[in-house]
């Protein structure tokens, strides 16, 4: 039996946990909302499940520059998922049990937005560029040595006719 030990930092563990939780919730969301019969809602559900699985993979196995792109894809997929879920609730609001689910769905949406902000902060921390402490104007060119002449100048001869 082969055993893999993966050493993840805190951000990667959080990212993988968020991806797994939303993978389960996006895949099981049809139990509450009439099995996602609308095509747009089905698209949002499938997109969110795929993006969450990709987010888990990115947290565990991807390189830094790929993780950044995966996180951006997940954030965009989350926006699509929330929009399609809001559209689904809006279309089914006057059906039998939907008014009773508005508050729990609103809480779930706020929680999802909070998780999106968390992933965004992780993304920003990955893309930070270290600032140079030196000012550009304070950098001085190397000293000029008069004895050393460029090799190009040695081989040039000018003749005037």
Protein Blocks (a to p, Z undefined) as FASTA:
>chain_A
ZZddddddfklmmmmmmmmmmmmmmmmmmmmnooolafklmmmmmmmmmmmmmmmmmmmm
mcfklmmmmmmmmmmmmmmmmmmmmmmmmmmmmmmklmmmmmmmmmmmmmmmmmmmmmmm
mmmmmmpccddfbdfklpccddddfklccfklmmpccddZZ
